[in-house]
Every structure is written in C-alpha cells, then in structure tokens.
Amino acid sequence: MNTPQRIRRVVIVGGGTAGWMTAAPLAQKFARQLPVDGGPPTEVVLIESPEIGTIGVGEATLPTIRAYNATLGLDGTDFIKRTQASFKVGIEFKDWKQLGERFFHGFGDFGPAIENRSPIQYWLHLRAVAENMPPYEDWSTSSVMARQMRFTPPTGESASPTNAYSYAFHFDAGLYAAYLREYALGHGAQRIEGTITEVHQRPEDGFVTGVTLKDGRRVEGDLFIDCSGMRALLIGDTLQVPFEDWSHWLPVNRAQAVPSKRVEPLTPYTTSTARTAGWQWRIPLQHRTGNGHVYCSSFISDDDAGRQLIAGLDSEALDSPRLIKFTTGVRRECWRKNVIAVGLSSGFLEPLESTSIQLIMDAVGRIIQFFPETDCAPVLAAEFNRRMSTQYESIRDFIILHYKLTQRRDTEFWRYVADMSIPEQLAHQIELFRRSGRVAVYDPDGFQEPSWQSLLLGLGIQPEAYDPMVTLIDPRELLAHFARVRASIAQTVAAMPTHADFIRANVRADPPMAKA
C-alpha cells in the first residue's frame, strides 16, 4: 500500500451549482496553502461538459447560505445583483392541511425562551386557560413580515423582535453557479471542458486515478469529487455504491419547471401550494418568477401535471415546462475510497423545504473538515458518511411529515400519503408532540425546534398536554409578557419597508441582457 501523502490534485467531475459550490471554497483554501513539503499548492480542477445539462432549479435556500457566502468573502450587494436575488423569510404552505387553509414556516423562533422553555409551551398553556388567545404565528416576526410583504435585515445585538428572525435568498441557480465559477477561477481553480468517456482505477484497491475525455485527454488526480448529478458517474457507475430508494415514503418522482414574468407584490417568501398529486412551487426573483410542479406519476399524467402547472401560474409563462424525472433516496455511502459525492450524485430529496443547496454546502464543509491524505483514511470516510446519513434521514423525515399529517382525502394521492407507513423515528417525533407538545430533534445541524413546531401545529396537531413546569408562572404575568412581545413585533414590522421597496433602494439588479 502506498504511503499516505498530501493530496496534490482534487478533480471535481461536473459543474453546475454543486460543482462550483465545491470548487470555490477549496480554491480559496488552497490559494494560501504553504505546504511543509515544499511542493506546489494543491490544485483544484473542475471538468464540465457542454453536452450534459444541469438541473438548475435550486432557486430557494436556507439562511445558512449567508454563512457560506461570508466564508468566501463575497460582497453581499454584488452577489444579490449578480444573481437577481430576492429575500426569503420562510415558506408559505397552501392547501396542505386542508383545501383553503394555509400556514407559514418562518425562519426564526417564536420569541425568547422563558426559563429555558420554548414559548410555544407557554402559548399552549395560555390557549387552554385564557380566552381569545391569538394564533402562534403572531409571535413569529418572520411570519408577520411575510403577511405584510415587508423586509429589512435583522439589527441589534440583544434579543428583540428586530432580530428574532433570519433570512435566506431566492436566486437564479444558473447565475449563482456562474458567479462562483468566476470566483473559483479567480482563486486558482482550473476549468477543463470535456465529456468523460472512461474512468481509470488502481488495480490493487479500486481507487480512481484519472478520467479520459472524449478528445483523448487524460486528467489524473488524488481525490475525486462527484458532482455529475443524477448520473453519479463515479460514486454510482464506477464504484457501484448502492442507491437506497425512499419512494415508499416519498412517492413523488417527477417535476416540471417553468419561469414566468415577475408580478407584484414581490413576496419575501417561497410559496408551496398542494395540488391533486403533489405540490407547486413559486419563487419570486427580481427579474422573473420561478415555478414548478412536483408530483407522482402514478396518480397523474405528465400532460395533466403540465396543464396544472400552467393553470396555477399567476403571470405569463416565459417558456415551456421542462420535465425532470427522479427517484427519491440516497447513496449508502457518499464517500467511498477516494471519491466523494456532492449534490444529486449523493441523493435526491424533493425541494419542498429548499434543502438541495444546503446539502451541497454541508457536504463541502465536511470535505474541508475531514480533508484526507492520499490514503483517504476509512475512518474519515466513515464519519463523513455518518453525518451525511443523519442529515439526509432527518430532512427526509421532515419532508414526509408534510404529507403524513395532511387532513385532505379529496384525491387518491392524498389518501395514499395519509395512510402510508412512516419511519419509526418520525412516528416517535409526531407522537411526542401530540402527547406533550415537546419536540425531538435528532440532527443538531438540521431543522430545529421552531421549524418542527411550525409544521406540526400548521398541519393540525393539537397537543393533548404541555410541560407542567410552565404552570408555575402566573398566567396573568404570561399574558402581559406575550402581549408586549406581540405588540413589539407588530410595531417593528409596521416600520419596515416593503420587500420590493427595500430591494429597489438597496440591491436592485440590472435587467438581464437579452439572449442573442
């Protein structure tokens, strides 16, 4: 076996959002590398083919994208303008619980904790003992902002309604990939254009040593990152890592995407509207609106799904719907030998909670955290795989929750998902909340207690009890506290500009250039 040495070349197979989100931070890190062996810095080489398209519909994000951008040192205003971005304070869910009903999953909490307990526990107590208790969303600053279409970034250091929320972005995924490509190349990454026709492996242990391109060029490397999308060229085709199919829990297997004209008001949130056999997204950007219909082909035809998508638009379509087929699931290992899968090559979860880019970002962070030597020590791969598995399963369960708790029975699809079996871990989480109002969070890096509370309450779970410790505080004091917080949130939001006005005054992008 070869003596472990420093990785001298990282080869990223595939461009798009996953490829360039991987290349940018690696190039940044290695640009300032001072190796002890006196050799040159580690090279970052990305291979992308003009013959192979990208999915390119990951237009909504979670708040942690801001930390990723900040780590790269990106200029916030420039990023927003270059990607035609708008702001996102959460997701509105329409017709999920029942037809005609809506709820909001906001980014943030429901006010400060009271004696280290969630304010939702106290709200449950007050709802039981006081008359006309306002809805829980009134204590979510982001939810109130969404209702009024207002936005401004959080301010202040001490906890208050002025900073008790967070935000993410909606952006054009293609423009974001191009933006990061420019950044990565500017920090020393190399781009090779070509289509891979052959993958070479070391006979003794199966490590990938290089790839041959269609024109005969050979690109060698020490560590390979598979960003080839659903094709999974290295992790799947070459190393034969099995794919674990989760379709029995998440049966949707198709999406059709189409852009439409921008309309007012410019909402500071994503909208997810449940349809007869799936759901439709609406993502407002500065220059257009992104739309898509995610559905199960066992319950609706592609033609009917396309018609539902177009009928559900609130502005003129700018193109014909583009069909995307997928299978929900994950690779049993995201890292095997010297190949690490990032993005769709590692697995696919429908974009219901905007987790696609989050999974890319976290995988890249873990590559940097567990960056190996040339032996790619199995213990590093095992820990990387453990964390990715935990994250995928936690997100999977969070998405299943949306379907399982529906009260809709108006179509065969909704009857199916309401009656299907679910993972034991998720069943426990639902039952714990139903019986006590408490939340079990299995992934410390994933969706936290306020997010689970938003979904469980929004989908109609009414806890039968609550934490008995909350009854130790005088209800009159609690009511006064909740009234003050609610009033402060209302006052704070009322003083904010509208989302459109904030963008117009601070980060308005130039109109996109017409295609030649």
C-alpha positions as CSV (number, residue, x, y, z in Angstrom):
1,M,0.0,0.0,0.0
2,N,1.2,3.5,-0.9
3,T,2.5,5.7,2.0
4,P,-0.1,8.5,2.6
5,Q,1.0,11.8,1.2
6,R,-0.6,15.2,0.7
7,I,-3.4,15.5,-1.8
8,R,-1.9,17.3,-4.8
9,R,-4.9,17.5,-7.1
10,V,-8.6,17.5,-6.4
11,V,-10.7,16.7,-9.5
12,I,-14.3,17.8,-9.5
13,V,-16.4,16.0,-12.0
14,G,-19.3,18.2,-13.1
15,G,-20.1,21.9,-12.9
16,G,-23.4,23.5,-12.2
17,T,-24.3,24.6,-8.7
18,A,-22.8,21.6,-6.9
19,G,-19.5,21.7,-8.8
20,W,-18.8,25.4,-8.4
21,M,-20.0,25.5,-4.8
22,T,-17.4,22.8,-4.2
23,A,-14.7,24.4,-6.2
24,A,-15.0,27.9,-4.8
25,P,-14.1,27.2,-1.1
26,L,-11.5,24.6,-2.0
27,A,-9.7,27.0,-4.3
28,Q,-9.9,29.7,-1.6
29,K,-8.3,27.4,0.9
30,F,-5.5,26.1,-1.3
31,A,-4.7,29.5,-2.8
32,R,-3.0,30.4,0.5
33,Q,-1.5,26.9,1.2
34,L,2.1,26.8,2.4
35,P,2.9,23.0,2.3
36,V,5.6,21.7,4.6
37,D,7.0,19.5,1.8
38,G,7.9,22.5,-0.3
39,G,5.7,21.4,-3.2
40,P,3.2,23.5,-5.1
41,P,-0.3,24.2,-3.6
42,T,-3.0,21.6,-4.1
43,E,-4.6,22.0,-7.5
44,V,-8.4,22.2,-7.9
45,V,-9.5,21.1,-11.3
46,L,-13.2,21.0,-12.4
47,I,-14.3,19.1,-15.5
48,E,-17.6,20.1,-17.1
49,S,-19.2,19.1,-20.3
50,P,-21.3,21.4,-22.6
51,E,-23.1,18.2,-23.7
52,I,-24.5,17.5,-20.3
53,G,-27.1,19.9,-18.8
54,T,-27.8,20.7,-15.2
55,I,-31.0,20.6,-13.2
56,G,-30.7,24.2,-12.4
57,V,-33.9,24.7,-10.4
58,G,-32.4,25.1,-6.9
59,E,-33.5,28.7,-6.6
60,A,-34.6,28.8,-2.9
61,T,-32.2,28.5,0.0
62,L,-32.0,28.3,3.8
63,P,-30.4,31.0,6.0
64,T,-27.1,29.2,6.2
65,I,-26.3,30.2,2.6
66,R,-25.3,33.6,4.1
67,A,-22.6,31.9,6.2
68,Y,-21.3,30.1,3.1
69,N,-21.1,33.4,1.1
70,A,-19.5,35.2,4.1
71,T,-16.8,32.5,4.3
72,L,-15.9,33.2,0.7
73,G,-15.8,36.9,1.4
74,L,-18.5,37.6,-1.2
75,D,-19.8,41.2,-1.4
76,G,-23.4,40.9,-0.3
77,T,-24.8,43.5,-2.6
78,D,-22.8,42.3,-5.6
79,F,-24.0,38.8,-5.0
80,I,-27.6,39.8,-4.9
81,K,-27.4,41.9,-8.0
82,R,-25.4,39.3,-10.0
83,T,-27.9,36.5,-9.2
84,Q,-31.1,38.6,-9.5
85,A,-31.8,37.5,-5.9
86,S,-34.7,38.4,-3.6
87,F,-35.0,37.8,0.1
88,K,-36.8,34.9,1.8
89,V,-38.0,34.8,5.4
90,G,-39.8,31.4,5.1
91,I,-42.2,29.3,3.2
92,E,-46.0,29.7,2.9
93,F,-47.9,26.4,2.7
94,K,-51.3,26.5,1.0
95,D,-53.8,23.7,0.8
96,W,-51.5,21.2,2.6
97,K,-53.6,20.6,5.8
98,Q,-56.9,21.1,4.0
99,L,-58.1,22.9,0.9
100,G,-58.4,26.6,1.6
101,E,-56.0,26.6,4.6
102,R,-52.5,28.0,4.9
103,F,-49.7,28.1,7.4
104,F,-46.2,29.6,7.4
105,H,-42.8,28.1,8.2
106,G,-40.7,31.1,9.1
107,F,-37.0,31.5,9.7
108,G,-36.6,32.3,13.4
109,D,-38.3,31.5,16.7
110,F,-41.5,32.4,18.5
111,G,-39.9,34.9,20.8
112,P,-37.3,34.5,23.6
113,A,-37.3,31.3,25.7
114,I,-38.9,31.6,29.2
115,E,-37.0,29.9,31.9
116,N,-35.2,27.8,29.2
117,R,-38.5,26.6,27.8
118,S,-40.0,27.2,24.4
119,P,-42.5,30.0,24.3
120,I,-44.8,27.6,22.4
121,Q,-45.2,25.6,25.6
122,Y,-46.5,28.7,27.4
123,W,-48.7,29.6,24.4
124,L,-50.3,26.1,24.7
125,H,-50.9,26.7,28.4
126,L,-52.4,30.1,27.8
127,R,-54.6,28.9,25.0
128,A,-56.1,26.4,27.4
129,V,-56.8,28.9,30.3
130,A,-57.3,32.2,28.5
131,E,-60.0,33.3,26.0
132,N,-59.2,34.5,22.5
133,M,-55.6,33.7,22.6
134,P,-54.1,35.0,19.2
135,P,-52.6,32.4,16.8
136,Y,-49.0,31.3,17.5
137,E,-47.7,32.8,14.2
138,D,-48.3,36.3,15.8
139,W,-45.1,35.6,17.8
140,S,-43.0,34.8,14.8
141,T,-41.5,38.0,13.4
142,S,-40.8,36.4,10.1
143,S,-44.4,35.2,9.7
144,V,-45.8,38.7,10.4
145,M,-43.3,40.1,7.9
146,A,-44.5,37.7,5.3
147,R,-48.1,38.6,5.8
148,Q,-47.3,42.3,5.2
149,M,-44.8,41.7,2.4
150,R,-42.1,43.6,4.4
151,F,-38.4,43.1,4.7
152,T,-35.2,44.5,6.2
153,P,-32.2,42.6,7.6
154,P,-32.2,41.9,11.4
155,T,-30.4,44.5,13.5
156,G,-29.2,44.8,17.1
157,E,-27.3,42.5,19.4
158,S,-29.7,42.0,22.2
159,A,-32.7,39.7,21.6
160,S,-35.7,41.6,20.4
161,P,-38.3,41.5,17.6
162,T,-35.8,43.4,15.5
163,N,-33.5,40.4,15.2
164,A,-35.7,37.4,16.2
165,Y,-35.8,36.2,12.6
166,S,-33.4,35.1,9.9
167,Y,-33.5,35.1,6.1
168,A,-32.2,33.4,3.1
169,F,-32.4,34.1,-0.6
170,H,-34.2,33.2,-3.8
171,F,-31.8,33.4,-6.7
172,D,-31.2,32.2,-10.3
173,A,-29.2,29.0,-9.8
174,G,-27.5,29.3,-13.2
175,L,-26.3,32.8,-12.4
176,Y,-25.1,31.7,-8.9
177,A,-23.1,28.9,-10.5
178,A,-21.5,31.3,-13.0
179,Y,-20.8,33.8,-10.1
180,L,-19.0,31.1,-8.1
181,R,-17.2,29.9,-11.3
182,E,-15.7,33.3,-11.7
183,Y,-14.7,33.4,-8.0
184,A,-13.1,29.9,-8.1
185,L,-11.2,30.6,-11.3
186,G,-10.0,33.9,-9.8
187,H,-8.6,31.9,-6.8
188,G,-6.7,29.5,-8.9
189,A,-9.1,26.7,-9.8
190,Q,-8.8,25.2,-13.3
191,R,-11.7,24.5,-15.6
192,I,-11.5,21.8,-18.3
193,E,-14.2,21.5,-20.8
194,G,-14.9,18.0,-22.0
195,T,-17.0,14.9,-21.7
196,I,-15.7,11.9,-19.7
197,T,-15.7,8.7,-21.7
198,E,-13.6,6.4,-19.3
199,V,-12.7,6.2,-15.7
200,H,-9.4,4.6,-14.6
201,Q,-8.9,2.8,-11.3
202,R,-5.9,1.5,-9.4
203,P,-6.0,-2.4,-9.8
204,E,-5.0,-3.1,-6.2
205,D,-7.6,-1.2,-4.3
206,G,-10.0,0.4,-6.8
207,F,-9.1,4.0,-6.1
208,V,-9.9,6.3,-9.1
209,T,-6.7,7.5,-10.7
210,G,-7.9,9.6,-13.6
211,V,-10.5,10.1,-16.3
212,T,-10.2,10.2,-20.1
213,L,-12.1,12.8,-22.1
214,K,-13.8,12.4,-25.4
215,D,-10.9,14.1,-27.2
216,G,-8.4,11.7,-25.7
217,R,-7.0,14.0,-22.9
218,R,-6.4,12.3,-19.6
219,V,-7.0,14.1,-16.3
220,E,-5.4,12.5,-13.2
221,G,-5.9,13.3,-9.6
222,D,-5.7,12.1,-5.9
223,L,-9.2,13.0,-4.7
224,F,-12.3,13.0,-6.9
225,I,-15.5,14.8,-6.1
226,D,-18.5,13.5,-8.0
227,C,-20.8,16.4,-8.9
228,S,-22.1,14.7,-12.0
229,G,-25.7,14.9,-10.9
230,M,-28.1,12.0,-11.0
231,R,-25.8,10.3,-13.5
232,A,-23.5,9.6,-10.5
233,L,-20.6,8.7,-12.8
234,L,-18.0,8.0,-10.2
235,I,-19.9,7.0,-7.0
236,G,-22.5,5.0,-8.8
237,D,-21.4,3.8,-12.2
238,T,-17.7,3.3,-11.3
239,L,-17.7,2.4,-7.6
240,Q,-21.1,0.8,-7.6
241,V,-22.3,2.3,-4.3
242,P,-25.9,1.2,-3.9
243,F,-28.7,3.7,-4.0
244,E,-31.3,3.4,-1.2
245,D,-34.8,4.1,-2.7
246,W,-37.1,6.1,-0.4
247,S,-40.0,6.2,-2.9
248,H,-42.3,4.2,-0.5
249,W,-42.2,7.2,1.9
250,L,-41.8,10.0,-0.7
251,P,-43.6,8.8,-3.9
252,V,-43.3,12.0,-5.9
253,N,-41.0,11.2,-8.9
254,R,-41.4,14.0,-11.4
255,A,-41.1,17.8,-11.6
256,Q,-41.9,20.2,-14.3
257,A,-40.3,23.7,-14.1
258,V,-41.1,26.9,-16.0
259,P,-40.3,30.6,-15.5
260,S,-42.9,33.2,-15.7
261,K,-43.0,37.0,-15.6
262,R,-42.4,38.9,-12.4
263,V,-45.5,40.2,-10.7
264,E,-46.2,42.4,-7.8
265,P,-46.2,42.3,-4.8
266,L,-42.7,40.8,-4.6
267,T,-43.2,38.3,-1.8
268,P,-40.3,37.8,0.6
269,Y,-41.1,34.0,0.8
270,T,-41.5,30.9,-1.2
271,T,-45.0,29.5,-1.8
272,S,-45.8,25.8,-1.8
273,T,-49.3,25.0,-2.9
274,A,-50.6,21.4,-2.7
275,R,-52.1,20.1,-5.9
276,T,-54.1,16.9,-6.7
277,A,-51.0,14.6,-6.8
278,G,-48.2,16.8,-5.4
279,W,-47.4,20.4,-5.0
280,Q,-46.4,23.6,-6.9
281,W,-43.6,26.0,-6.0
282,R,-43.5,29.7,-6.6
283,I,-40.2,31.5,-6.2
284,P,-40.0,35.3,-6.8
285,L,-36.8,36.6,-8.2
286,Q,-36.0,40.2,-9.2
287,H,-36.4,39.6,-13.0
288,R,-38.9,36.7,-13.1
289,T,-40.8,34.1,-11.1
290,G,-39.6,30.5,-10.8
291,N,-42.4,27.9,-10.8
292,G,-42.5,24.1,-10.7
293,H,-44.9,21.2,-10.2
294,V,-43.6,18.3,-8.2
295,Y,-45.9,15.2,-8.5
296,C,-46.2,11.4,-8.5
297,S,-46.7,9.9,-12.0
298,S,-48.7,7.0,-10.5
299,F,-51.5,9.5,-9.7
300,I,-51.3,12.0,-12.6
301,S,-50.0,12.0,-16.2
302,D,-47.2,14.3,-17.3
303,D,-49.6,16.1,-19.6
304,D,-52.2,16.8,-16.9
305,A,-49.4,17.8,-14.5
306,G,-48.1,20.3,-17.0
307,R,-51.6,21.7,-17.5
308,Q,-52.0,22.1,-13.7
309,L,-48.7,23.9,-13.6
310,I,-49.6,26.4,-16.3
311,A,-53.1,26.9,-14.9
312,G,-51.6,27.7,-11.4
313,L,-49.3,30.4,-12.6
314,D,-50.0,34.0,-11.6
315,S,-48.2,35.5,-14.6
316,E,-47.4,34.7,-18.2
317,A,-45.1,31.7,-18.8
318,L,-41.8,32.6,-20.4
319,D,-41.0,29.1,-21.7
320,S,-42.5,25.6,-22.0
321,P,-42.4,23.4,-18.9
322,R,-39.2,21.3,-18.6
323,L,-39.7,17.7,-17.3
324,I,-37.3,16.3,-14.7
325,K,-37.5,12.7,-13.6
326,F,-36.1,11.5,-10.3
327,T,-36.1,8.8,-7.6
328,T,-36.1,10.0,-4.0
329,G,-33.3,8.3,-2.0
330,V,-29.6,8.4,-1.1
331,R,-26.4,6.6,-1.7
332,R,-25.5,4.1,1.1
333,E,-22.1,5.9,1.2
334,C,-21.4,9.4,0.0
335,W,-17.6,8.8,0.4
336,R,-16.0,5.6,-0.8
337,K,-12.3,5.1,-1.4
338,N,-11.1,8.5,-2.9
339,V,-14.5,9.5,-4.3
340,I,-16.9,11.9,-2.5
341,A,-20.3,12.5,-3.9
342,V,-21.8,16.0,-3.6
343,G,-25.2,17.2,-4.7
344,L,-27.5,15.0,-6.7
345,S,-24.9,12.3,-7.2
346,S,-25.2,11.6,-3.4
347,G,-29.0,11.5,-3.3
348,F,-32.2,13.4,-4.1
349,L,-34.9,14.9,-1.8
350,E,-37.7,16.9,-3.3
351,P,-37.1,20.7,-2.9
352,L,-40.1,21.1,-0.5
353,E,-38.0,22.8,2.2
354,S,-35.3,24.2,0.0
355,T,-32.6,21.7,1.2
356,S,-30.8,20.9,-2.1
357,I,-28.2,23.7,-1.8
358,Q,-28.0,23.1,1.9
359,L,-26.9,19.5,1.4
360,I,-24.3,20.7,-1.1
361,M,-23.0,23.3,1.3
362,D,-22.8,21.0,4.2
363,A,-21.1,18.2,2.2
364,V,-18.4,20.7,1.1
365,G,-18.0,21.9,4.6
366,R,-17.4,18.3,5.8
367,I,-14.9,17.7,2.9
368,I,-12.9,20.6,4.3
369,Q,-13.3,19.4,7.9
370,F,-12.2,15.9,7.1
371,F,-9.9,16.6,4.2
372,P,-7.7,13.5,3.8
373,E,-4.3,12.5,2.7
374,T,-3.9,10.2,-0.4
375,D,-4.9,7.1,1.6
376,C,-8.3,8.6,2.2
377,A,-8.4,7.0,5.7
378,P,-11.6,4.9,6.0
379,V,-12.3,6.4,9.5
380,L,-12.6,9.9,7.9
381,A,-15.0,8.5,5.3
382,A,-17.0,6.7,7.9
383,E,-17.5,9.9,9.9
384,F,-18.4,11.9,6.8
385,N,-20.9,9.2,5.8
386,R,-22.4,9.1,9.3
387,R,-23.1,12.8,9.3
388,M,-24.4,12.9,5.8
389,S,-26.7,9.9,6.5
390,T,-28.0,11.6,9.7
391,Q,-28.7,14.8,7.7
392,Y,-30.4,13.0,4.8
393,E,-32.6,11.0,7.1
394,S,-33.6,14.0,9.2
395,I,-34.5,16.0,6.1
396,R,-36.4,13.0,4.7
397,D,-38.5,12.7,7.8
398,F,-39.2,16.4,7.9
399,I,-40.5,16.2,4.3
400,I,-42.5,13.1,5.0
401,L,-44.2,15.0,7.9
402,H,-45.8,17.4,5.4
403,Y,-47.6,14.5,3.6
404,K,-48.4,12.2,6.5
405,L,-50.2,14.8,8.6
406,T,-52.5,16.1,5.8
407,Q,-56.2,16.0,6.5
408,R,-57.0,16.0,2.8
409,R,-58.8,13.0,1.5
410,D,-60.1,14.5,-1.8
411,T,-57.8,12.6,-4.1
412,E,-56.2,9.2,-4.3
413,F,-52.7,10.6,-3.8
414,W,-53.6,12.4,-0.6
415,R,-55.4,9.4,0.8
416,Y,-52.3,7.3,0.0
417,V,-49.8,9.5,1.8
418,A,-52.0,10.0,4.8
419,D,-52.3,6.2,5.2
420,M,-48.7,5.2,4.4
421,S,-46.3,3.8,7.0
422,I,-43.5,6.1,8.1
423,P,-40.1,5.7,9.8
424,E,-40.2,4.8,13.4
425,Q,-38.1,7.8,14.4
426,L,-40.6,10.2,12.8
427,A,-43.6,8.3,14.3
428,H,-42.0,9.0,17.7
429,Q,-41.5,12.7,17.0
430,I,-45.1,13.1,16.0
431,E,-46.4,11.1,19.0
432,L,-44.2,13.0,21.4
433,F,-45.6,16.3,20.2
434,R,-49.2,15.0,20.1
435,R,-49.0,13.9,23.7
436,S,-46.8,16.6,25.3
437,G,-46.2,19.5,22.9
438,R,-42.4,18.6,23.1
439,V,-40.1,18.2,20.1
440,A,-37.4,15.6,19.5
441,V,-34.6,16.9,17.3
442,Y,-32.3,14.1,16.0
443,D,-30.0,16.2,13.8
444,P,-28.3,19.1,15.7
445,D,-27.3,20.6,12.3
446,G,-30.8,20.3,10.8
447,F,-34.2,21.8,11.3
448,Q,-34.6,22.9,14.9
449,E,-37.5,23.0,17.4
450,P,-39.3,26.1,15.9
451,S,-39.3,24.6,12.5
452,W,-40.8,21.3,13.8
453,Q,-43.4,23.3,15.8
454,S,-44.4,25.3,12.7
455,L,-45.0,22.2,10.7
456,L,-46.7,20.2,13.5
457,L,-49.0,23.0,14.5
458,G,-49.6,24.2,11.0
459,L,-50.7,20.7,9.8
460,G,-53.2,20.5,12.7
461,I,-51.6,18.5,15.5
462,Q,-53.2,19.8,18.7
463,P,-51.1,18.7,21.7
464,E,-53.1,16.9,24.4
465,A,-50.9,18.3,27.1
466,Y,-47.9,20.6,27.7
467,D,-44.9,20.9,30.0
468,P,-46.4,21.1,33.6
469,M,-43.5,23.4,34.6
470,V,-45.0,26.3,32.6
471,T,-47.9,26.4,35.0
472,L,-45.6,27.7,37.8
473,I,-45.7,31.2,36.3
474,D,-48.8,33.3,37.0
475,P,-50.9,33.2,33.8
476,R,-51.5,37.0,34.2
477,E,-47.8,37.7,34.0
478,L,-47.5,35.4,31.0
479,L,-50.4,37.1,29.2
480,A,-48.8,40.5,29.8
481,H,-45.5,39.2,28.5
482,F,-47.0,37.7,25.4
483,A,-49.0,40.9,24.7
484,R,-45.8,43.0,25.0
485,V,-43.9,40.8,22.6
486,R,-46.8,40.6,20.1
487,A,-47.1,44.4,20.1
488,S,-43.4,44.9,19.7
489,I,-43.3,42.6,16.7
490,A,-46.3,44.4,15.1
491,Q,-44.6,47.8,15.7
492,T,-41.3,46.6,14.3
493,V,-42.7,45.1,11.2
494,A,-45.0,48.1,10.5
495,A,-41.9,50.3,10.4
496,M,-40.2,48.1,7.8
497,P,-40.2,48.9,4.0
498,T,-41.9,46.5,1.7
499,H,-39.8,43.8,0.3
500,A,-39.9,45.4,-3.2
501,D,-39.0,48.8,-1.8
502,F,-36.1,47.5,0.2
503,I,-34.7,45.8,-3.0
504,R,-35.3,48.9,-5.1
505,A,-33.5,51.2,-2.7
506,N,-30.5,48.9,-1.8
507,V,-29.8,46.0,-4.1
508,R,-31.7,46.4,-7.3
509,A,-30.2,44.4,-10.2
510,D,-29.8,45.5,-13.7
511,P,-32.3,43.9,-16.1
512,P,-30.9,40.7,-17.6
513,M,-29.4,41.0,-21.1
514,A,-31.5,39.6,-23.9
515,K,-30.1,36.4,-25.5
516,A,-28.6,36.9,-28.9
